[in-house]
Amino acid sequence: MDSSWELNSEAEIGEAGNAAPYLKTGVGPRALAMGSAFIAVADDNSGPYWNPAGIPFTKENQLGFVYSKMSLDRSYNYANVTLPDWRLGISAIISGVKDLAGYDIHDYATGSFNESNTVLLVSYAPKLAEDISLGLNLKILQSKIKDTSGTGYGLDAGTMFILTEQLKAAMMLQDIYTSVKWKGDYSEKVPLVAKLGASYDIFAPGARDFNVKLSFDAEKYTTRKRVLYNFGTEFNLPYNLALRVGMADNFLTAGFGLKMKLFGLDYGYKVDKMKLEDTNQLSLSFYWGGRE
């Protein structure tokens, strides 16, 4: 991929080699297309992953499925049900790689093996006031590489503030004390990420047949020196169409969506950080029990 798409050429020190990288990949083509600047949006079925505090402000019950096509033949899929009246979300992430080549210490081939990872997220988000919510994710992790397996647990915590009809702000702590314990008593700690974000609708919702949503996130890994900045834009057009473009730190993102009364289709694209095959995500969503 041409490096002209990058805004920051600084090396990504502190990201490679971290435990459970599948927890940081990001889910949902809408969020992906908006540069992963989503913690102050978080109003669809990918919202509980980004910020569970968005659940009470989601207008419909939602069921969603996400399929991802990634580099190195990696699979990454997601399913979620979000029930705003119950302040509840349940999500699953399933990822992995098949037919990895194995070698012994003498560099002789030992045959192929698979890697698989499953994450269950249970989200709960009570309102602290009419325009303020607190959201929690409890995570259960299960990983397997060849003949070795690991189990882990973790926690996310987020808040959301509805400042005006058009402006929202949010904070998120992702992977608080999250770790994976492997057979043989070897443990890996997943790095904590702190995020601040905001979103703004140019026009009041419902005032026009079209609208423009702007979003911004700043995120700081405990394993990195620099802060990462993400930007997103969503153009909501007539005929239930949406166009999206963003920048996730250095990397271009884009996508589109079609939302009908009972279902929606979304596509998101992101330039791959490893300069290999870019990431493509596609989702199918179902809606019911809408409320104003």
Residue pairs with C-beta under 8 A, 6 or more apart in sequence:
1 271
1 272
1 275
1 278
3 9
5 250
5 251
5 252
5 271
6 250
6 251
7 247
7 249
7 250
8 249
8 250
9 250
10 226
12 224
12 273
13 224
13 225
14 191
14 221
14 223
14 224
14 225
15 21
15 221
15 223
15 224
18 24
18 190
18 191
18 223
19 179
19 180
19 188
19 189
19 190
19 191
20 117
20 141
20 143
20 152
20 178
20 180
20 188
20 190
22 76
22 93
22 95
22 117
22 119
23 93
23 119
23 139
23 141
23 154
23 174
23 175
23 178
23 190
24 174
24 193
25 68
25 76
25 95
26 32
26 36
26 49
26 50
27 46
27 49
27 66
27 78
27 91
27 93
27 281
28 38
28 44
28 45
28 46
28 49
28 50
28 64
28 66
28 78
28 266
28 268
28 281
28 283
29 66
29 255
29 257
29 266
29 267
29 268
29 281
29 282
29 283
30 38
30 44
30 46
30 234
30 242
30 244
30 255
30 257
30 266
30 268
30 283
31 38
31 41
31 46
31 50
31 268
32 248
32 253
32 255
32 268
32 269
32 270
32 279
32 281
33 232
33 244
33 245
33 246
33 253
33 254
33 255
33 256
33 266
33 267
33 268
33 269
33 270
34 41
34 215
34 232
34 233
34 234
34 244
34 245
34 246
34 253
34 255
35 215
35 217
35 230
35 231
35 232
35 246
35 247
35 248
35 253
36 217
36 230
36 232
36 246
36 248
36 253
37 197
37 199
37 215
37 216
37 217
37 230
37 231
37 232
37 246
37 248
38 46
38 47
38 50
38 51
38 197
38 215
38 217
38 232
39 50
39 51
39 158
39 170
39 171
39 172
39 195
39 196
39 197
39 217
40 51
40 160
40 168
40 169
40 170
40 197
40 198
40 199
40 215
40 216
40 217
41 47
41 50
41 54
41 168
41 199
41 213
41 215
41 232
42 48
42 50
42 51
42 52
42 53
42 54
42 55
42 158
42 160
42 170
43 54
43 57
43 58
43 59
44 58
44 62
44 64
44 82
44 285
45 62
45 63
45 64
45 80
45 81
45 82
45 89
45 285
46 64
46 66
46 78
46 80
46 283
47 54
47 55
47 58
47 82
47 89
48 54
48 55
48 80
48 82
48 89
48 91
48 121
48 123
48 135
48 137
49 78
49 80
49 91
49 93
49 121
49 137
50 172
51 135
51 158
51 160
51 170
51 172
51 197
52 89
52 123
52 124
52 125
52 135
52 136
52 137
52 156
52 158
53 125
53 133
53 134
53 135
53 158
53 159
53 160
53 170
53 172
54 125
54 133
54 135
54 158
54 160
54 170
55 82
55 84
55 87
55 88
55 89
55 123
55 125
55 133
55 135
56 84
56 87
56 125
56 126
56 127
56 133
57 84
57 133
57 160
57 162
58 82
58 84
59 84
59 290
59 291
59 292
60 84
60 287
60 288
60 289
60 290
60 291
61 81
61 82
61 83
61 84
61 85
61 287
61 288
61 289
62 80
62 81
62 82
62 285
62 286
62 287
63 80
63 81
63 82
63 285
63 286
64 78
64 79
64 80
64 81
64 82
64 283
64 284
64 285
64 286
65 77
65 78
65 79
65 283
65 284
65 285
66 77
66 78
66 79
66 281
66 282
66 283
67 77
67 281
67 282
67 283
68 75
68 76
68 77
68 78
68 279
68 280
68 281
68 282
69 277
69 279
69 280
69 281
70 76
70 272
70 277
70 279
70 280
71 272
71 274
71 276
71 277
71 278
71 279
72 97
72 274
72 276
72 277
73 97
73 98
73 99
74 95
74 96
74 97
75 94
75 95
75 96
75 97
75 98
76 93
76 94
76 95
77 93
77 94
77 95
78 91
78 92
78 93
78 94
79 91
79 92
80 89
80 90
80 91
80 92
81 89
81 90
81 91
82 88
82 89
82 123
83 89
84 291
85 289
85 291
87 124
87 125
87 126
87 127
88 123
88 124
88 125
89 121
89 122
89 123
89 124
89 125
90 120
90 121
90 122
90 123
91 120
91 121
91 123
92 118
92 119
92 120
92 121
93 117
93 118
93 119
93 121
94 116
94 117
94 118
94 119
95 116
95 117
96 114
96 115
96 116
96 117
97 114
97 115
98 114
99 112
99 114
100 112
100 113
100 114
100 115
101 109
101 112
102 109
102 110
102 111
102 112
102 113
102 146
103 109
103 110
104 110
113 145
113 146
114 144
114 145
114 146
115 143
115 144
115 145
115 146
116 143
116 144
117 141
117 142
117 143
117 144
118 141
118 142
118 143
119 139
119 140
119 141
119 142
120 139
120 140
121 137
121 138
121 139
122 137
122 138
123 135
123 136
123 137
123 138
124 135
124 136
125 133
125 134
125 135
125 136
126 133
126 134
127 133
128 134
131 161
131 162
131 163
132 159
132 160
132 161
132 162
133 159
133 160
134 157
134 158
134 159
135 156
135 157
135 158
135 159
135 160
136 155
136 156
136 157
136 158
137 154
137 155
137 156
137 157
138 153
138 154
138 155
139 152
139 153
139 154
139 155
139 156
139 175
139 178
140 151
140 152
140 153
141 150
141 151
141 152
141 153
141 154
141 178
141 180
142 149
142 150
142 151
142 152
143 149
143 150
143 151
143 152
143 180
144 150
148 182
148 183
148 184
149 182
149 183
150 180
150 181
150 182
150 183
150 188
151 180
151 181
152 178
152 179
152 180
152 181
152 188
152 190
153 178
153 179
154 175
154 176
154 177
154 178
154 179
154 190
155 175
155 176
155 177
155 178
156 172
156 173
156 174
156 175
156 176
157 172
157 173
157 176
158 170
158 171
158 172
158 173
159 170
159 171
159 172
160 168
160 169
160 170
161 168
161 169
161 170
162 168
163 169
165 201
165 204
165 205
166 200
166 201
166 202
166 203
166 204
166 205
167 198
167 199
167 200
167 201
168 198
168 199
168 200
169 196
169 197
169 198
170 195
170 196
170 197
170 198
171 194
171 195
171 196
171 197
172 193
172 194
172 195
172 196
172 197
173 192
173 193
173 194
173 195
174 192
174 193
174 194
174 195
175 190
175 191
175 192
175 193
176 192
178 189
178 190
178 192
179 187
179 188
179 189
179 190
180 187
180 188
180 190
181 187
182 188
191 221
191 222
191 223
192 221
192 222
193 219
193 220
193 221
193 222
194 219
194 220
195 217
195 218
195 219
195 220
196 217
196 218
196 219
197 215
197 216
197 217
197 218
198 215
198 216
199 213
199 214
199 215
199 216
200 213
200 214
200 215
201 211
201 212
201 213
202 211
202 212
202 213
202 214
203 210
203 211
203 212
205 211
209 238
210 235
210 236
210 237
210 238
211 235
211 236
212 233
212 234
212 235
212 236
213 232
213 233
213 234
213 236
214 232
214 233
215 231
215 232
215 233
215 234
215 246
216 229
216 230
216 231
216 232
217 229
217 230
218 227
218 228
218 229
218 230
219 227
219 228
219 230
220 227
220 228
221 228
228 249
229 249
230 246
230 247
230 248
230 249
231 246
231 247
232 244
232 245
232 246
232 253
233 244
233 245
233 246
234 242
234 243
234 244
235 242
235 243
235 244
236 242
237 243
240 258
240 259
240 260
241 256
241 257
241 258
242 256
242 257
242 258
242 259
243 255
243 256
244 253
244 254
244 255
244 256
244 257
244 268
245 252
245 253
245 254
245 255
246 252
246 253
246 254
247 253
248 270
250 273
251 270
251 271
251 272
251 273
252 270
252 271
253 268
253 269
253 270
253 271
254 268
254 269
255 266
255 267
255 268
255 269
255 281
256 266
256 267
257 264
257 265
257 266
257 267
258 264
258 265
258 266
259 285
261 287
262 286
262 287
262 288
263 284
263 285
263 286
263 287
264 283
264 284
264 285
264 287
265 282
265 283
265 284
265 285
266 281
266 282
266 283
266 285
267 280
267 281
267 282
267 283
268 280
268 281
268 282
269 278
269 279
269 280
269 281
270 278
270 279
271 278
271 279
272 278
272 279
